[in-house]
Amino acid sequence: MDETTPPDPAAREIVDLAGQQRLLVQRSPQGDRVQFLSAEGAVTLTVSITEQGPVLRFEGASLMLQATGKLAIEADQLVLHGERGVALTTNGDLALRASGDLHSEARIQTVTATRGDVSLTANDDVTMVGERIRMNC
Protein backbone atom coordinates (compact mmCIF):
# COMPACT_ATOMS: atom_id res chain seq x y z
CA MET A 1 0.00 0.00 0.00
CA ASP A 2 1.55 3.30 -0.96
CA GLU A 3 0.96 6.62 0.77
CA THR A 4 -1.31 7.88 -2.05
CA THR A 5 -3.71 4.92 -2.11
CA PRO A 6 -6.77 5.84 -0.06
CA PRO A 7 -7.65 2.94 2.23
CA ASP A 8 -11.08 1.39 2.22
CA PRO A 9 -12.86 2.99 5.19
CA ALA A 10 -14.36 -0.39 6.06
CA ALA A 11 -10.83 -1.82 6.45
CA ARG A 12 -9.79 0.71 9.12
CA GLU A 13 -9.75 0.27 12.86
CA ILE A 14 -8.78 2.93 15.40
CA VAL A 15 -7.71 2.09 18.95
CA ASP A 16 -7.40 4.83 21.57
CA LEU A 17 -4.16 4.70 23.55
CA ALA A 18 -2.78 6.47 26.61
CA GLY A 19 -1.98 10.18 26.33
CA GLN A 20 -4.64 10.75 23.66
CA GLN A 21 -2.56 8.80 21.16
CA ARG A 22 -4.17 6.44 18.70
CA LEU A 23 -3.37 3.26 16.84
CA LEU A 24 -4.69 3.06 13.28
CA VAL A 25 -4.89 -0.32 11.52
CA GLN A 26 -5.55 -0.33 7.77
CA ARG A 27 -5.97 -3.37 5.55
CA SER A 28 -5.81 -3.43 1.76
CA PRO A 29 -4.96 -5.94 -1.01
CA GLN A 30 -1.54 -4.26 -1.39
CA GLY A 31 -0.63 -4.83 2.26
CA ASP A 32 -1.54 -3.97 5.81
CA ARG A 33 -0.41 -0.88 7.69
CA VAL A 34 -0.32 0.00 11.38
CA GLN A 35 0.24 3.62 12.36
CA PHE A 36 0.76 5.25 15.72
CA LEU A 37 -0.63 8.79 15.86
CA SER A 38 0.32 11.49 18.37
CA ALA A 39 -2.29 13.39 20.36
CA GLU A 40 -2.11 16.06 17.63
CA GLY A 41 -2.77 13.47 14.91
CA ALA A 42 0.78 13.37 13.51
CA VAL A 43 2.09 9.96 12.43
CA THR A 44 4.97 8.87 14.70
CA LEU A 45 5.45 5.26 13.59
CA THR A 46 4.22 3.34 10.57
CA VAL A 47 4.60 -0.42 10.18
CA SER A 48 3.72 -1.57 6.67
CA ILE A 49 3.35 -5.30 6.14
CA THR A 50 4.24 -6.07 2.53
CA GLU A 51 4.93 -9.22 0.53
CA GLN A 52 8.65 -8.40 0.87
CA GLY A 53 8.36 -8.14 4.66
CA PRO A 54 7.72 -5.42 7.23
CA VAL A 55 8.80 -1.82 6.64
CA LEU A 56 9.19 0.50 9.65
CA ARG A 57 9.05 4.27 9.24
CA PHE A 58 9.63 6.56 12.22
CA GLU A 59 8.68 10.22 12.01
CA GLY A 60 9.44 12.91 14.54
CA ALA A 61 12.07 15.32 15.78
CA SER A 62 14.29 12.57 17.23
CA LEU A 63 14.49 8.81 17.63
CA MET A 64 16.41 6.76 20.16
CA LEU A 65 17.02 3.01 20.10
CA GLN A 66 18.34 1.79 23.42
CA ALA A 67 19.37 -1.67 24.58
CA THR A 68 20.96 -2.77 27.84
CA GLY A 69 22.65 -5.60 25.93
CA LYS A 70 23.85 -6.03 22.36
CA LEU A 71 22.11 -4.18 19.51
CA ALA A 72 22.79 -5.76 16.13
CA ILE A 73 21.79 -4.49 12.70
CA GLU A 74 22.38 -6.82 9.77
CA ALA A 75 21.52 -6.22 6.14
CA ASP A 76 22.66 -7.05 2.62
CA GLN A 77 23.66 -3.38 2.40
CA LEU A 78 23.63 -0.77 5.19
CA VAL A 79 23.49 2.95 4.47
CA LEU A 80 23.73 5.59 7.21
CA HIS A 81 23.37 9.27 6.35
CA GLY A 82 23.36 12.25 8.69
CA GLU A 83 22.35 15.50 7.03
CA ARG A 84 24.52 17.59 9.39
CA GLY A 85 26.89 15.00 10.79
CA VAL A 86 27.52 11.45 11.98
CA ALA A 87 29.29 10.57 15.23
CA LEU A 88 30.52 7.14 16.33
CA THR A 89 31.68 7.12 19.93
CA THR A 90 32.54 4.45 22.46
CA ASN A 91 34.13 4.19 25.89
CA GLY A 92 35.88 1.06 24.62
CA ASP A 93 37.73 0.03 21.47
CA LEU A 94 36.42 0.72 17.95
CA ALA A 95 37.17 -1.66 15.09
CA LEU A 96 36.52 -0.95 11.41
CA ARG A 97 37.01 -4.00 9.20
CA ALA A 98 36.26 -4.64 5.55
CA SER A 99 36.96 -7.79 3.55
CA GLY A 100 37.12 -5.51 0.51
CA ASP A 101 38.64 -2.06 0.14
CA LEU A 102 38.24 0.81 2.62
CA HIS A 103 37.87 4.28 1.14
CA SER A 104 37.94 7.44 3.23
CA GLU A 105 37.31 10.90 1.78
CA ALA A 106 36.79 14.28 3.42
CA ARG A 107 37.64 17.94 2.94
CA ILE A 108 40.26 17.63 5.71
CA GLN A 109 41.32 14.48 7.55
CA THR A 110 43.05 14.38 10.91
CA VAL A 111 44.41 11.30 12.68
CA THR A 112 45.39 11.81 16.32
CA ALA A 113 46.66 9.33 18.88
CA THR A 114 46.14 10.98 22.28
CA ARG A 115 48.37 8.40 24.00
CA GLY A 116 50.65 6.08 22.11
CA ASP A 117 51.73 5.41 18.55
CA VAL A 118 50.16 5.67 15.12
CA SER A 119 51.13 2.61 13.07
CA LEU A 120 50.74 2.09 9.34
CA THR A 121 51.34 -1.39 7.94
CA ALA A 122 51.08 -2.59 4.36
CA ASN A 123 52.16 -5.82 2.70
CA ASP A 124 53.03 -3.73 -0.37
CA ASP A 125 54.04 -0.14 -1.10
CA VAL A 126 53.06 2.83 1.06
CA THR A 127 52.49 5.87 -1.15
CA MET A 128 52.22 9.45 0.09
CA VAL A 129 51.32 12.19 -2.37
CA GLY A 130 50.99 15.80 -1.32
CA GLU A 131 52.01 19.31 -2.24
CA ARG A 132 54.32 19.24 0.78
CA ILE A 133 55.02 16.30 3.04
CA ARG A 134 56.19 17.51 6.45
CA MET A 135 57.75 15.06 8.85
CA ASN A 136 58.86 15.96 12.39
CA CYS A 137 58.00 19.64 11.84
GITA-V759859 format. One record per backbone hydrogen bond with DSSP energy under -0.5 kcal/mol. NH is the residue of the N-H (numbers start at 1). CO is the residue of the C=O. Records with the same first field share a line. If there is no record, write none. Layout:
NH: CO  CO
This chain:
5: 2
6: 4
11: 8
12: 9
13: 25
15: 23
17: 21
20: 17
21: 18
22: 37
23: 15
24: 35
25: 13  23
26: 33
27: 11
28: 31
31: 28
32: 49
33: 26
34: 47
35: 24
36: 45
37: 22  35
38: 42
41: 38
44: 36
45: 36
46: 57
47: 34
48: 46  55
49: 32  47
50: 48  53
53: 50
55: 48
57: 46
59: 44
66: 64
83: 81
89: 87
97: 95
114: 112
127: 125
134: 132
135: 133
